Amino acid sequence: MQTSNKDVAETAGQSIAEGKLALFGGEAAAPAFPAWPQSGPEEEAGLLEVLRSGEWGGYNPVIPELEQKFAARHGARYGIAMANGTLSLAAALQACGIGEDPTDEVIVPSYTFFASASSVLLAGASLRFADIEPVSLTLDPAAVEAAITPRTRAIMPVHFAGHPANLAALQEICRKHNLVLLEDAAQAHGAAFRGKPVGSWGDLSSFSFQASKNMTAGEGGMIVTNNEDLANKVWGLTNQGRKKGGKWYEHYVLGANYRLTGFQGAMLLAQLGRLDAQVNLRQQNAAILDRELRANPQLGLSPIGRTPDATSHAYHIYVSRYNQEALDGLSRERFVEALAAEGVPCSTGYPMVLDDQPVFQTEKLAPRVTTGDVPHSRQAVADVVWFIQRVLLGTEQDTYRLLEVLEKVRRNRGKLKSGN
């Protein structure tokens, strides 16, 4: 294997690459990647402060502090903390009046997590899928243009894996057709497009703090926006239909309790302080993997491209494409099984495009879901390999050792194919 860091590669050594696979009883060779989630004295102090305050719910002062600081970090004036990222997407659509007519359509990429689509239906609207770009795996503006109908009300790009979608092109499409731009930034804390943070391009933007995300309180979500009227509407939906400044027992819209707790707010405020350093570290280690995988195609992986407009990539997932021929026909599933046994947190990602999810084929929902021709999404389902974000929080030496583990799997490809 070629490498541009000879000293680091030698510390990993030929012994790793030539060792017996853990799948067959050998020693697992992956480094001890940092655990996730991470916490420290900042979280402990924040949790104790909330505990001792006696205000544990969503009206603890830590919540508006988090909302203001998180929104400002993402170029927005207003933030509304919520119970999770699915509800935040649904509430954002409802705040725009989308779903009051069930024929209202929202265009969503077909390669993304289920919640991006389910939130549209939960808001009362209809769903239309569009394909992704093959380089970034984010919503393809050309596919969006082709999918627009007289019923289209909004476009929901997903910053998949932390890579910003083509926000300039999508913003222009929305202006041209008078559509709402709702950024699904669940995986993109700290990312930026052309130097401007994700979250500041759309009419509204939604983030998730679910357990796997780059900022987490176990669960949680956040809407950010620069539109005060929309912010107030989302706040009302999150607080049982109240109005800001109104009386406690007066309710003006059909809302619910979507609030984040004070304990979650304290944890997230502490993690926000680490966000920029973690984004930078992930980008540094991702750059090593990009360079070395391109220089060593025999390892069977090639990095998904990063467009020049993605001036900051959150790397919630490090995504690569698997080349089965490079490993003499070794299946992707067997390759990932071997890596996982070595201690590498990886997977094959989404098992199907959203168009094929069983729930969207049911008699009740099928009339509200329009599928399409999505070849790039189907290709991603067939050939990508994901490395979860904590892999990129290790040291430079950890990253080179991961490459040695890939070489170990490559050298054992014959045994993996034969099963012994």
ABEGO torsion letter per residue (X at the ends): XBBABAAAAAAAEAAAAABBBAAAGBBBABBBBBBOBBBBAAAAAAAAAAAAAGBABAABAAAAAAAAAAAAAAGBABBBBBABAAAAAAAAAAAAGBGABAABBBBBBABBBAAAAAAAAAAGBBBBBBBBBAAAGBBBAAAAAAABBAABABBBBBBBGGBBBBAAAAAAAAAAAGBBBBBBAAAABGBBBGGBBBGAABABBBBBABAABABBAGBEBBBBBABAAAAAAAAAAABGGBBBGBBAABBABBBBBABBBAAAAAAAAAAAAAAAAAAAAAAAAAAAAAAAAAABAAAGBBBBBBBAABABBAGABBBBBBBAAAAGGBBAAAAAAAAAAAGBBBBAEBABBAAABAAAABAAAAAABBBBBBAAAAAAAAABBBBBAAAAABBAAAAAAAAAAAAAAAAAAAAAAAGX
